[in-house]
Amino acid sequence: MRKLLQAKCTVAGAEILRMELMEFSYHPEMSQALLQVQQAQAKIDARKLIVEGGVTIVRDALGKLQEHNVELDEESRHSLTKDLMLITCAEGNNPSAVINI
């Protein structure tokens, strides 16, 4: 194994003096806890991405309306923003159930 690794590293001018492979495993409860932490972080990251996308969609929609000289009062702007964010960020296949369309 050391020779194979050395062959790959020679190009970079690195010399492998020693190589050790260690195997370790976690106790099942610890493995489960670590997996839950990873899953929770993945959900948080996904939710952040969804919200960022929702904000971009709302900003672009309001910008397009303004480009077409559509004037919205503050309440209409607020309602449109809320509805678009709900539709964009809603979980499940029926976001219209969340708002009154």
C-alpha positions in Angstrom: 0.0 0.0 0.0 2.8 2.4 0.8 4.4 1.8 -2.6 1.1 2.5 -4.4 0.6 5.7 -2.4 4.2 6.8 -3.0 3.8 6.3 -6.7 0.9 8.8 -6.6 2.7 11.3 -4.4 6.1 11.3 -6.2 4.8 13.8 -8.8 4.2 16.3 -6.0 7.7 15.7 -4.5 6.3 14.1 -1.3 7.9 11.0 0.2 5.8 8.6 2.2 7.9 7.4 5.1 5.3 5.4 7.0 1.7 4.4 6.4 -0.8 2.9 8.9 -4.3 1.8 8.4 -6.5 1.8 11.5 -10.0 0.5 11.7 -12.3 1.8 14.3 -16.0 1.7 14.9 -18.5 3.5 17.1 -20.8 2.0 19.6 -24.2 1.6 17.9 -25.8 4.3 20.0 -23.0 6.7 19.2 -23.3 5.9 15.5 -27.1 6.6 15.6 -26.5 9.9 17.4 -23.9 11.0 14.9 -26.2 10.0 12.0 -29.0 12.1 13.6 -26.7 15.1 13.8 -25.7 14.7 10.2 -29.4 14.4 9.1 -30.4 17.4 11.2 -27.6 19.5 9.6 -28.6 18.4 6.1 -32.2 19.4 6.8 -31.1 22.8 8.1 -28.9 23.4 5.0 -31.7 22.3 2.7 -34.2 24.6 4.4 -31.8 27.5 4.2 -31.4 26.9 0.4 -35.2 26.7 0.0 -35.7 30.0 1.9 -33.0 31.7 -0.1 -34.7 30.5 -3.3 -38.0 31.8 -2.1 -36.6 35.2 -1.3 -35.1 35.4 -4.8 -38.4 34.4 -6.4 -40.3 37.0 -4.4 -37.8 39.8 -5.1 -37.8 38.9 -8.9 -41.7 38.8 -9.0 -42.0 42.2 -7.3 -39.3 43.6 -9.6 -41.2 42.2 -12.7 -44.4 43.7 -11.5 -42.7 47.1 -11.0 -41.1 46.8 -14.5 -44.6 46.4 -16.0 -45.8 49.4 -14.0 -48.0 47.4 -11.7 -48.4 49.4 -8.5 -49.1 47.5 -5.2 -50.0 49.1 -2.0 -48.2 48.0 1.2 -50.8 45.4 2.2 -50.9 43.8 -1.3 -47.1 43.7 -1.4 -47.1 42.0 2.0 -49.8 39.5 1.0 -48.1 38.6 -2.2 -44.8 38.2 -0.4 -46.3 36.0 2.2 -48.2 33.9 -0.3 -45.2 33.4 -2.6 -43.0 32.4 0.4 -45.6 29.9 1.6 -45.9 28.4 -1.9 -42.2 28.2 -2.4 -41.3 26.9 1.1 -44.3 24.7 1.8 -43.6 21.0 2.2 -45.8 18.5 0.5 -47.5 18.5 -2.9 -50.4 20.9 -2.2 -49.2 24.4 -1.2 -52.5 25.8 -2.3 -54.0 24.2 0.9 -51.8 26.5 2.9 -53.2 29.8 1.5 -56.5 31.0 0.1 -56.3 31.0 -3.7 
